[in-house]
Amino acid sequence: MVKTPDEVALMRRSGQLLASVFEMLDGLTLAGLSTAQIDDLVERFITVDLAARPASKGQYGFEHVLNCSINHVVCHGVPDPGAVLRDGDIVNLDITLEKNGFIADSSKTYVVGDVPPATRRLVRVAQEALWKGIGQVRPGARLGDIGAAIERHAKRNGYSVVRDYCGHGIGREMHEEPQVLNFGRAGTGLELCEGMVFTIEPMVNQGTRKVATTGDGWTVVTADGKLSAQFEHTVAVTGDGVEVLTLRRDEMPRLEHRA
């Protein structure tokens, strides 16, 4: 569960490479692309441009490089040549990358074209909820502090937080201990210490927090058909706070206001 400084350094490199994948995607016009096309673009960028491995491909029998979750899909959406992004959609792209034996995991919800204000607000609050959680990470804090901060922010804004899925420890394996819930009670749970590395990944719904899995066995949707947005980072507990290993350059100003 606790990584050595050398291991954190290797994870930092994986995280930097993964951040560059999202920065590549930031430059694309997503409208008109199918989720299968995005999957192919990301696979080529990771394997050819970055000389790394897409860690999700083959994991648990999953055949693709990333999850593409559109609109009411909460998580684990499967890339599909028939699923073409349209103006007004939101899509969460959840991507993993392994380099030098260590894995980084991150996701971002993109708005596609002209998105209604209510939809844009959901995406904004989901991203803020992630940073509220990150702002709790420091030695001596508790896992419950993270979940409590996330849920409090979502509820204050009129949204619910999915409880069926959560963040997780990460390193040589994609899913390690501990589980990092997106709800909880401050002051409870495992005490954080320097060297712990895990993901924080709130899924915020417009309506009920209840979800259902579709017939493909992968795709998770909101039970009421309303929208869902998710953001995720891989973080490390430092001697005096937190390092966001998958931080993108456009997010650097958030570090000053994360709490």
N, C-alpha and C positions, 0 to 999 in steps of 0.2 A: 504493500500500500504506500510506503514511503520510498521515494526515489533518492538516489545519491545525487550529488551535484553534477557528476558526469552524465548520469542518466537524464537529468533535467535539461542539461545542455543539448543532448541529442533530441529530446522531445521539443525543445525550443526550435531546433532546425526544422523538424517535421512541421511544427506549427507555422513557421515562417513560409514554408513552401505551400502549405494549405491556404494561408492567407492570400498568396499570390494567385491561387486558382480563382478565388472570389473576385480579386481585382481584375482578372481577365474577364470574368463573367460580367462585371460591372460595366465593361465597355461594349457589351453586346446589346443589340435591339432584340429583345426576347419575343415580342409579338411576331407571330408567324412561324416560329420555331416549334417543332414537336419536342416533347420531353425526351424522346429517343435520340433526337439530334443533339440535344444538350448533353445527354449521357455520353455520346460519341465524342463530342468536342472536349469534354472534361477528361475522358479516358486518354485521349491523344495528348492533351496538355500535360497530364500527370506523368504518363509513361515516357513520352518523347521529349518534351521541353524540360521537364523537371527530373527525369531519370529516377522516378519514384514508383511506388506501387499503390494502386487504388485498393485500400484495405477492405472495402465492403464487398468487392467482387469475389464471389465464392464463399463468403462468410454465411453460415447457416443455410447454405444452398441458394443464396441470392445471386442472380446472374448478372447484375448490373453494377455500375460504378457508384451511383448515387440514388437517393430517394428524391422524387419530384412530387410534391404534395400541393395540389391546386385547390384553391378556394375552401370548400368544406372538408377537404382531406386534411386530417390532423398530422399524420406522419406515415412513413413507409410506403408512400406512393410509388408505383412501379413505372419506370420509363416505358413509353408506348408511342410508336410511330403515329398512331391515330389521335393522340392527345396533343393538340396544337394550341399554344398559348394565344389568347385573344386580348384585345384592348379591354381593360377593366378587370382582368384577372389578378389574383395574387398567387404566388407560387413559392413554396419553401424548397430550397435546394440544400440537402443534407449530404455532406461529402466527408469521406475519411481518406487519409493518406499515410502511408508507412514509408519511412526512410531510416536506414541504418538500424532496423529492428524495432523502431518505436513508432507508435501510431498517434496521430492527431485527428480530432473530430470537431467539426464546426458546421453550423447551418445559418442561413439567412433567408428571410422572406422578402421576395422582390415584388414590387408593384409593376404591373405591365400596362404601359400607356396611360390613358386617362382613367384614373380610379376614383370612385365616389369618396367624398370626405369621410363618411362613416367607416369605410373600409380602410382608408389611409390612417385614421385614428387608431383602429385596432392594431395595425402593424406597428405604429409608433409606440403604443402602450406595451406591446409584447417585447419590443426591443428595450424599452425602459425597464421592464420587469427583470430582464436578464441582468441589466447593469445594477439594479437594486440588489439582486442576489450576489453579484460579484463584489459589490461594495461591503458585504459582510465578511469576506474571506480574510482571515488573519490568524496567526497562531493564538490559540486559546479560545477562539470562537467555536460555536457548535454548528453542526449541520442544520439543526432546527432553525438557526438564525437566517440561513439562506432561504429555506422554504418559506418561512414566515414573511420575510421581506418581499418575496416574489408574489405570494398570494395577497398580501395586504395591498400592494400597488394595483394588481389586477382588479380586485374587488372594489377598491375606491373609485375605479374608473368604470364600474358597471359590468365587468367581465368575470368569467370563471376560469379556473386553472385545471387542466386535465390531471387526474391523479393516477391514471393507469400506467403512465410512462414517466421516466425520470432520468436525471443525469447519473453518471457512473464514474468510478475510477477507470483509469486508462493508462496504458504503458506498452508493454510488449503484446498485451492482449487488448482487443477493442473494449471489452467489458470486464472490468475488475471491480473489486470492492473499493470504496463503499457505494451504496446507492445514495443518490443526492436528490431528495424529493423536492418538488416545487410547491410544497405546502408544509406546514408544521408549526411548532411552537418555539418561540425564541428561548434560548437557554437550555434546550434539550438536545439529545443526540450526541453523536461522536464528537469528541474534541479535536479540532484541527491542529496540525503541527507542521512545521517546516518540512518540505519535501513531498507532501501529499500532492498528487496530480489527479484531477477529475474534471468531468464536464458539468456545466450548468446549462439546462436546456428547457426553459419554460415553454409550454404550449398553452396559448391563451385563446379562449373561445368567446364568440359574441353571445352565445346562449348558454345552454346547459353544459356542464363539464362531462356529461356522459358521452361515451363513444361506442362505436361498433366496428367490427372487422368484416370486410366484404368477402365475397366468395373466393377471391384469389388467395386468401390466407395471409396477405401482407397488408393491403391498404386499410388504414384506420380512418374512419370518417366521424364527424359529429353526429350524434344521435338525432338532432333536430334539423340537420341540413344547413345550419348557419356556419359562418366563416370561422376559420381558425388560423392563427399565425404563430410562428415559432422562430426563436433565435437560439443559437448555441455557441459557446466557446469552451475551449480546453484551458484550464487555469492551473497554476501551481501556487501552493502556499509558500511564501518567502519568509525570511526571518522577521520582517516587520509588516507584512501585508500580503499582496497578491500580485502575480505576474500573469497576464493574459497571453498565453503562448500562441494563440491563433489570431492575435490582434491585427486588424487591417489598418493601413496608414490613415484612412479617412476617419477612423475611430479614435485616434490618439487624443483628441481634445476631451473625450469622455472620461479618460482616466482621472482628470482633475475634478470631475463632478460625479464619480460613480456611486457615492453614498447618498 
